Amino acid sequence: MIKNPPEKFDSSKVYHIYAKDRCLYHNLNVEDFEEKWEMLNIMVGILKTDYQTDDLQYVEVEETPTDKEENSY
């Protein structure tokens, strides 16, 4: 069973993909996330791995807009 990615994507977000507690991919844009998420779900379903589809998770992280200048402390 392939877990569905979110239906609405926001370009100000990045995505991290995990298998169990291990980060496999981090800071993916929408296009990369969709590709990797689908590929991982298919691979886990067909190949003999230590992972099951239930082990796959993703996290959406909203990027915070910042000034191009660095703050001085």
FILOZA-945971 format. One record per atom (N, C-alpha, C): residue in three letters; atom name; x, y, z. Coordinates in nm, 3 decimals. Example, Ala and Ser with C-alpha at 12.3 -4.5 7.8 and 13.67 -1.06 7.14 Angstrom:
2
<atom residu="Ala" atome="N" xx="1.319" yy="-0.569" zz="0.780"/>
<atom residu="Ala" atome="CA" xx="1.230" yy="-0.450" zz="0.780"/>
<atom residu="Ala" atome="C" xx="1.320" yy="-0.330" zz="0.780"/>
<atom residu="Ser" atome="N" xx="1.285" yy="-0.225" zz="0.708"/>
<atom residu="Ser" atome="CA" xx="1.367" yy="-0.106" zz="0.714"/>
<atom residu="Ser" atome="C" xx="1.290" yy="0.003" zz="0.787"/>
end
This chain:
73
<atom residu="Met" atome="N" xx="0.084" yy="-0.118" zz="0.000"/>
<atom residu="Met" atome="CA" xx="0.000" yy="0.000" zz="0.000"/>
<atom residu="Met" atome="C" xx="0.089" yy="0.124" zz="0.000"/>
<atom residu="Ile" atome="N" xx="0.064" yy="0.217" zz="-0.092"/>
<atom residu="Ile" atome="CA" xx="0.140" yy="0.341" zz="-0.098"/>
<atom residu="Ile" atome="C" xx="0.069" yy="0.446" zz="-0.016"/>
<atom residu="Lys" atome="N" xx="0.142" yy="0.507" zz="0.078"/>
<atom residu="Lys" atome="CA" xx="0.085" yy="0.616" zz="0.155"/>
<atom residu="Lys" atome="C" xx="0.078" yy="0.738" zz="0.064"/>
<atom residu="Asn" atome="N" xx="-0.030" yy="0.809" zz="0.072"/>
<atom residu="Asn" atome="CA" xx="-0.047" yy="0.925" zz="-0.013"/>
<atom residu="Asn" atome="C" xx="0.024" yy="1.047" zz="0.045"/>
<atom residu="Pro" atome="N" xx="0.093" yy="1.122" zz="-0.041"/>
<atom residu="Pro" atome="CA" xx="0.152" yy="1.248" zz="0.005"/>
<atom residu="Pro" atome="C" xx="0.042" yy="1.350" zz="0.025"/>
<atom residu="Pro" atome="N" xx="0.073" yy="1.463" zz="0.085"/>
<atom residu="Pro" atome="CA" xx="-0.032" yy="1.564" zz="0.108"/>
<atom residu="Pro" atome="C" xx="-0.094" yy="1.608" zz="-0.024"/>
<atom residu="Glu" atome="N" xx="-0.224" yy="1.642" zz="-0.020"/>
<atom residu="Glu" atome="CA" xx="-0.294" yy="1.682" zz="-0.142"/>
<atom residu="Glu" atome="C" xx="-0.256" yy="1.823" zz="-0.185"/>
<atom residu="Lys" atome="N" xx="-0.232" yy="1.911" zz="-0.089"/>
<atom residu="Lys" atome="CA" xx="-0.195" yy="2.048" zz="-0.121"/>
<atom residu="Lys" atome="C" xx="-0.047" yy="2.067" zz="-0.088"/>
<atom residu="Phe" atome="N" xx="0.027" yy="2.116" zz="-0.185"/>
<atom residu="Phe" atome="CA" xx="0.167" yy="2.143" zz="-0.163"/>
<atom residu="Phe" atome="C" xx="0.188" yy="2.293" zz="-0.157"/>
<atom residu="Asp" atome="N" xx="0.275" yy="2.334" zz="-0.071"/>
<atom residu="Asp" atome="CA" xx="0.309" yy="2.474" zz="-0.055"/>
<atom residu="Asp" atome="C" xx="0.456" yy="2.490" zz="-0.088"/>
<atom residu="Ser" atome="N" xx="0.486" yy="2.580" zz="-0.180"/>
<atom residu="Ser" atome="CA" xx="0.625" yy="2.596" zz="-0.223"/>
<atom residu="Ser" atome="C" xx="0.714" yy="2.653" zz="-0.113"/>
<atom residu="Ser" atome="N" xx="0.655" yy="2.704" zz="-0.006"/>
<atom residu="Ser" atome="CA" xx="0.736" yy="2.756" zz="0.103"/>
<atom residu="Ser" atome="C" xx="0.772" yy="2.647" zz="0.203"/>
<atom residu="Lys" atome="N" xx="0.739" yy="2.524" zz="0.170"/>
<atom residu="Lys" atome="CA" xx="0.769" yy="2.413" zz="0.260"/>
<atom residu="Lys" atome="C" xx="0.874" yy="2.323" zz="0.198"/>
<atom residu="Val" atome="N" xx="0.948" yy="2.256" zz="0.286"/>
<atom residu="Val" atome="CA" xx="1.039" yy="2.151" zz="0.243"/>
<atom residu="Val" atome="C" xx="0.998" yy="2.024" zz="0.316"/>
<atom residu="Tyr" atome="N" xx="1.047" yy="1.912" zz="0.268"/>
<atom residu="Tyr" atome="CA" xx="1.003" yy="1.783" zz="0.321"/>
<atom residu="Tyr" atome="C" xx="1.123" yy="1.698" zz="0.360"/>
<atom residu="His" atome="N" xx="1.107" yy="1.623" zz="0.470"/>
<atom residu="His" atome="CA" xx="1.206" yy="1.527" zz="0.515"/>
<atom residu="His" atome="C" xx="1.138" yy="1.390" zz="0.513"/>
<atom residu="Ile" atome="N" xx="1.208" yy="1.290" zz="0.465"/>
<atom residu="Ile" atome="CA" xx="1.153" yy="1.154" zz="0.460"/>
<atom residu="Ile" atome="C" xx="1.234" yy="1.065" zz="0.554"/>
<atom residu="Tyr" atome="N" xx="1.162" yy="0.989" zz="0.635"/>
<atom residu="Tyr" atome="CA" xx="1.223" yy="0.900" zz="0.733"/>
<atom residu="Tyr" atome="C" xx="1.180" yy="0.756" zz="0.712"/>
<atom residu="Ala" atome="N" xx="1.268" yy="0.664" zz="0.745"/>
<atom residu="Ala" atome="CA" xx="1.235" yy="0.522" zz="0.754"/>
<atom residu="Ala" atome="C" xx="1.272" yy="0.482" zz="0.896"/>
<atom residu="Lys" atome="N" xx="1.172" yy="0.446" zz="0.971"/>
<atom residu="Lys" atome="CA" xx="1.186" yy="0.424" zz="1.115"/>
<atom residu="Lys" atome="C" xx="1.238" yy="0.555" zz="1.172"/>
<atom residu="Asp" atome="N" xx="1.349" yy="0.555" zz="1.244"/>
<atom residu="Asp" atome="CA" xx="1.401" yy="0.679" zz="1.302"/>
<atom residu="Asp" atome="C" xx="1.515" yy="0.739" zz="1.221"/>
<atom residu="Arg" atome="N" xx="1.537" yy="0.690" zz="1.102"/>
<atom residu="Arg" atome="CA" xx="1.650" yy="0.734" zz="1.020"/>
<atom residu="Arg" atome="C" xx="1.603" yy="0.829" zz="0.909"/>
<atom residu="Cys" atome="N" xx="1.669" yy="0.945" zz="0.900"/>
<atom residu="Cys" atome="CA" xx="1.636" yy="1.040" zz="0.795"/>
<atom residu="Cys" atome="C" xx="1.702" yy="0.994" zz="0.665"/>
<atom residu="Leu" atome="N" xx="1.619" yy="0.967" zz="0.564"/>
<atom residu="Leu" atome="CA" xx="1.672" yy="0.923" zz="0.435"/>
<atom residu="Leu" atome="C" xx="1.697" yy="1.041" zz="0.342"/>
<atom residu="Tyr" atome="N" xx="1.606" yy="1.139" zz="0.345"/>
<atom residu="Tyr" atome="CA" xx="1.617" yy="1.258" zz="0.261"/>
<atom residu="Tyr" atome="C" xx="1.572" yy="1.378" zz="0.343"/>
<atom residu="His" atome="N" xx="1.641" yy="1.488" zz="0.327"/>
<atom residu="His" atome="CA" xx="1.601" yy="1.610" zz="0.398"/>
<atom residu="His" atome="C" xx="1.601" yy="1.730" zz="0.304"/>
<atom residu="Asn" atome="N" xx="1.522" yy="1.829" zz="0.340"/>
<atom residu="Asn" atome="CA" xx="1.510" yy="1.954" zz="0.264"/>
<atom residu="Asn" atome="C" xx="1.474" yy="1.933" zz="0.117"/>
<atom residu="Leu" atome="N" xx="1.379" yy="1.846" zz="0.092"/>
<atom residu="Leu" atome="CA" xx="1.335" yy="1.821" zz="-0.046"/>
<atom residu="Leu" atome="C" xx="1.229" yy="1.924" zz="-0.086"/>
<atom residu="Asn" atome="N" xx="1.240" yy="1.973" zz="-0.208"/>
<atom residu="Asn" atome="CA" xx="1.132" yy="2.058" zz="-0.258"/>
<atom residu="Asn" atome="C" xx="1.017" yy="1.966" zz="-0.299"/>
<atom residu="Val" atome="N" xx="0.908" yy="2.025" zz="-0.341"/>
<atom residu="Val" atome="CA" xx="0.786" yy="1.949" zz="-0.371"/>
<atom residu="Val" atome="C" xx="0.810" yy="1.841" zz="-0.476"/>
<atom residu="Glu" atome="N" xx="0.874" yy="1.879" zz="-0.586"/>
<atom residu="Glu" atome="CA" xx="0.894" yy="1.783" zz="-0.695"/>
<atom residu="Glu" atome="C" xx="0.982" yy="1.666" zz="-0.651"/>
<atom residu="Asp" atome="N" xx="1.091" yy="1.696" zz="-0.583"/>
<atom residu="Asp" atome="CA" xx="1.179" yy="1.589" zz="-0.536"/>
<atom residu="Asp" atome="C" xx="1.110" yy="1.500" zz="-0.433"/>
<atom residu="Phe" atome="N" xx="1.032" yy="1.562" zz="-0.346"/>
<atom residu="Phe" atome="CA" xx="0.959" yy="1.485" zz="-0.245"/>
<atom residu="Phe" atome="C" xx="0.864" yy="1.386" zz="-0.311"/>
<atom residu="Glu" atome="N" xx="0.783" yy="1.435" zz="-0.405"/>
<atom residu="Glu" atome="CA" xx="0.685" yy="1.347" zz="-0.470"/>
<atom residu="Glu" atome="C" xx="0.754" yy="1.228" zz="-0.537"/>
<atom residu="Glu" atome="N" xx="0.864" yy="1.256" zz="-0.606"/>
<atom residu="Glu" atome="CA" xx="0.938" yy="1.149" zz="-0.676"/>
<atom residu="Glu" atome="C" xx="0.996" yy="1.048" zz="-0.578"/>
<atom residu="Lys" atome="N" xx="1.064" yy="1.095" zz="-0.476"/>
<atom residu="Lys" atome="CA" xx="1.129" yy="1.006" zz="-0.379"/>
<atom residu="Lys" atome="C" xx="1.027" yy="0.928" zz="-0.297"/>
<atom residu="Trp" atome="N" xx="0.918" yy="0.995" zz="-0.258"/>
<atom residu="Trp" atome="CA" xx="0.815" yy="0.930" zz="-0.177"/>
<atom residu="Trp" atome="C" xx="0.753" yy="0.813" zz="-0.253"/>
<atom residu="Glu" atome="N" xx="0.719" yy="0.835" zz="-0.377"/>
<atom residu="Glu" atome="CA" xx="0.660" yy="0.729" zz="-0.459"/>
<atom residu="Glu" atome="C" xx="0.760" yy="0.615" zz="-0.478"/>
<atom residu="Met" atome="N" xx="0.885" yy="0.650" zz="-0.512"/>
<atom residu="Met" atome="CA" xx="0.988" yy="0.549" zz="-0.535"/>
<atom residu="Met" atome="C" xx="1.011" yy="0.463" zz="-0.409"/>
<atom residu="Leu" atome="N" xx="1.022" yy="0.527" zz="-0.293"/>
<atom residu="Leu" atome="CA" xx="1.045" yy="0.452" zz="-0.169"/>
<atom residu="Leu" atome="C" xx="0.930" yy="0.357" zz="-0.137"/>
<atom residu="Asn" atome="N" xx="0.807" yy="0.405" zz="-0.154"/>
<atom residu="Asn" atome="CA" xx="0.691" yy="0.320" zz="-0.126"/>
<atom residu="Asn" atome="C" xx="0.687" yy="0.199" zz="-0.219"/>
<atom residu="Ile" atome="N" xx="0.723" yy="0.218" zz="-0.343"/>
<atom residu="Ile" atome="CA" xx="0.726" yy="0.106" zz="-0.438"/>
<atom residu="Ile" atome="C" xx="0.839" yy="0.010" zz="-0.404"/>
<atom residu="Met" atome="N" xx="0.957" yy="0.064" zz="-0.377"/>
<atom residu="Met" atome="CA" xx="1.074" yy="-0.020" zz="-0.345"/>
<atom residu="Met" atome="C" xx="1.050" yy="-0.104" zz="-0.220"/>
<atom residu="Val" atome="N" xx="0.995" yy="-0.042" zz="-0.116"/>
<atom residu="Val" atome="CA" xx="0.971" yy="-0.115" zz="0.009"/>
<atom residu="Val" atome="C" xx="0.868" yy="-0.225" zz="-0.015"/>
<atom residu="Gly" atome="N" xx="0.773" yy="-0.200" zz="-0.104"/>
<atom residu="Gly" atome="CA" xx="0.670" yy="-0.299" zz="-0.133"/>
<atom residu="Gly" atome="C" xx="0.720" yy="-0.419" zz="-0.212"/>
<atom residu="Ile" atome="N" xx="0.821" yy="-0.399" zz="-0.299"/>
<atom residu="Ile" atome="CA" xx="0.865" yy="-0.510" zz="-0.385"/>
<atom residu="Ile" atome="C" xx="0.996" yy="-0.574" zz="-0.340"/>
<atom residu="Leu" atome="N" xx="1.089" yy="-0.495" zz="-0.293"/>
<atom residu="Leu" atome="CA" xx="1.220" yy="-0.549" zz="-0.256"/>
<atom residu="Leu" atome="C" xx="1.221" yy="-0.602" zz="-0.114"/>
<atom residu="Lys" atome="N" xx="1.310" yy="-0.694" zz="-0.090"/>
<atom residu="Lys" atome="CA" xx="1.326" yy="-0.745" zz="0.046"/>
<atom residu="Lys" atome="C" xx="1.416" yy="-0.646" zz="0.120"/>
<atom residu="Thr" atome="N" xx="1.357" yy="-0.572" zz="0.211"/>
<atom residu="Thr" atome="CA" xx="1.432" yy="-0.473" zz="0.289"/>
<atom residu="Thr" atome="C" xx="1.399" yy="-0.492" zz="0.436"/>
<atom residu="Asp" atome="N" xx="1.469" yy="-0.417" zz="0.519"/>
<atom residu="Asp" atome="CA" xx="1.441" yy="-0.419" zz="0.662"/>
<atom residu="Asp" atome="C" xx="1.322" yy="-0.330" zz="0.697"/>
<atom residu="Tyr" atome="N" xx="1.267" yy="-0.263" zz="0.596"/>
<atom residu="Tyr" atome="CA" xx="1.159" yy="-0.168" zz="0.618"/>
<atom residu="Tyr" atome="C" xx="1.028" yy="-0.216" zz="0.557"/>
<atom residu="Gln" atome="N" xx="0.919" yy="-0.170" zz="0.617"/>
<atom residu="Gln" atome="CA" xx="0.785" yy="-0.192" zz="0.564"/>
<atom residu="Gln" atome="C" xx="0.726" yy="-0.055" zz="0.532"/>
<atom residu="Thr" atome="N" xx="0.619" yy="-0.051" zz="0.454"/>
<atom residu="Thr" atome="CA" xx="0.561" yy="0.079" zz="0.419"/>
<atom residu="Thr" atome="C" xx="0.518" yy="0.158" zz="0.543"/>
<atom residu="Asp" atome="N" xx="0.480" yy="0.087" zz="0.649"/>
<atom residu="Asp" atome="CA" xx="0.442" yy="0.157" zz="0.773"/>
<atom residu="Asp" atome="C" xx="0.560" yy="0.227" zz="0.838"/>
<atom residu="Asp" atome="N" xx="0.683" yy="0.189" zz="0.803"/>
<atom residu="Asp" atome="CA" xx="0.802" yy="0.252" zz="0.860"/>
<atom residu="Asp" atome="C" xx="0.834" yy="0.386" zz="0.795"/>
<atom residu="Leu" atome="N" xx="0.774" yy="0.412" zz="0.678"/>
<atom residu="Leu" atome="CA" xx="0.803" yy="0.536" zz="0.607"/>
<atom residu="Leu" atome="C" xx="0.714" yy="0.650" zz="0.658"/>
<atom residu="Gln" atome="N" xx="0.777" yy="0.763" zz="0.681"/>
<atom residu="Gln" atome="CA" xx="0.707" yy="0.883" zz="0.726"/>
<atom residu="Gln" atome="C" xx="0.769" yy="1.004" zz="0.661"/>
<atom residu="Tyr" atome="N" xx="0.696" yy="1.114" zz="0.659"/>
<atom residu="Tyr" atome="CA" xx="0.754" yy="1.239" zz="0.612"/>
<atom residu="Tyr" atome="C" xx="0.711" yy="1.352" zz="0.704"/>
<atom residu="Val" atome="N" xx="0.789" yy="1.457" zz="0.702"/>
<atom residu="Val" atome="CA" xx="0.759" yy="1.576" zz="0.782"/>
<atom residu="Val" atome="C" xx="0.763" yy="1.696" zz="0.689"/>
<atom residu="Glu" atome="N" xx="0.662" yy="1.781" zz="0.700"/>
<atom residu="Glu" atome="CA" xx="0.660" yy="1.908" zz="0.627"/>
<atom residu="Glu" atome="C" xx="0.721" yy="2.014" zz="0.717"/>
<atom residu="Val" atome="N" xx="0.811" yy="2.091" zz="0.662"/>
<atom residu="Val" atome="CA" xx="0.873" yy="2.199" zz="0.739"/>
<atom residu="Val" atome="C" xx="0.850" yy="2.328" zz="0.662"/>
<atom residu="Glu" atome="N" xx="0.790" yy="2.423" zz="0.729"/>
<atom residu="Glu" atome="CA" xx="0.764" yy="2.551" zz="0.663"/>
<atom residu="Glu" atome="C" xx="0.887" yy="2.639" zz="0.676"/>
<atom residu="Glu" atome="N" xx="0.934" yy="2.685" zz="0.563"/>
<atom residu="Glu" atome="CA" xx="1.051" yy="2.772" zz="0.562"/>
<atom residu="Glu" atome="C" xx="1.010" yy="2.910" zz="0.611"/>
<atom residu="Thr" atome="N" xx="1.096" yy="2.968" zz="0.691"/>
<atom residu="Thr" atome="CA" xx="1.070" yy="3.101" zz="0.743"/>
<atom residu="Thr" atome="C" xx="1.142" yy="3.203" zz="0.656"/>
<atom residu="Pro" atome="N" xx="1.068" yy="3.298" zz="0.600"/>
<atom residu="Pro" atome="CA" xx="1.135" yy="3.398" zz="0.518"/>
<atom residu="Pro" atome="C" xx="1.229" yy="3.482" zz="0.605"/>
<atom residu="Thr" atome="N" xx="1.344" yy="3.509" zz="0.554"/>
<atom residu="Thr" atome="CA" xx="1.441" yy="3.590" zz="0.628"/>
<atom residu="Thr" atome="C" xx="1.495" yy="3.700" zz="0.537"/>
<atom residu="Asp" atome="N" xx="1.549" yy="3.800" zz="0.599"/>
<atom residu="Asp" atome="CA" xx="1.618" yy="3.904" zz="0.521"/>
<atom residu="Asp" atome="C" xx="1.746" yy="3.846" zz="0.467"/>
<atom residu="Lys" atome="N" xx="1.792" yy="3.902" zz="0.360"/>
<atom residu="Lys" atome="CA" xx="1.918" yy="3.854" zz="0.304"/>
<atom residu="Lys" atome="C" xx="2.036" yy="3.898" zz="0.389"/>
<atom residu="Glu" atome="N" xx="2.013" yy="3.996" zz="0.474"/>
<atom residu="Glu" atome="CA" xx="2.120" yy="4.042" zz="0.563"/>
<atom residu="Glu" atome="C" xx="2.117" yy="3.961" zz="0.691"/>
<atom residu="Glu" atome="N" xx="2.234" yy="3.936" zz="0.743"/>
<atom residu="Glu" atome="CA" xx="2.243" yy="3.863" zz="0.868"/>
<atom residu="Glu" atome="C" xx="2.228" yy="3.959" zz="0.984"/>
<atom residu="Asn" atome="N" xx="2.163" yy="3.913" zz="1.087"/>
<atom residu="Asn" atome="CA" xx="2.148" yy="3.997" zz="1.206"/>
<atom residu="Asn" atome="C" xx="2.280" yy="4.008" zz="1.278"/>
<atom residu="Ser" atome="N" xx="2.301" yy="4.121" zz="1.336"/>
<atom residu="Ser" atome="CA" xx="2.422" yy="4.145" zz="1.413"/>
<atom residu="Ser" atome="C" xx="2.387" yy="4.136" zz="1.561"/>
<atom residu="Tyr" atome="N" xx="2.463" yy="4.061" zz="1.635"/>
<atom residu="Tyr" atome="CA" xx="2.433" yy="4.044" zz="1.777"/>
<atom residu="Tyr" atome="C" xx="2.542" yy="4.103" zz="1.860"/>
end
